Amino acid sequence: MPTFPNPELYDLYQRDLGDLWEAARVAGVKPGTIRVWESRGKIERVRLDDDRPLYHLPTIAEAAKVKPGRPRAA
């Protein structure tokens, strides 16, 4: 299960979906970073019938807000 899961398919809107390059633009990272996030389970692709790799852009934006590294001790 990804850290930032996508909404259910019936809750998705076409305008909220984008390809790898759009996801990278929304997150402010390189496309390779999106691939790393996916391989590490931070995010997931949206699976539709045509099997194009799409990403839920609002979920990508939320995932981008979390900075890498360890949290500071209290």
Secondary structure as UniProt FT lines:
FT   HELIX           9..11
FT   HELIX           14..16
FT   STRAND          17..18
FT   HELIX           20..27
FT   HELIX           31..39
FT   TURN            40..41
FT   TURN            49..50
FT   STRAND          54..56
FT   HELIX           57..65
//
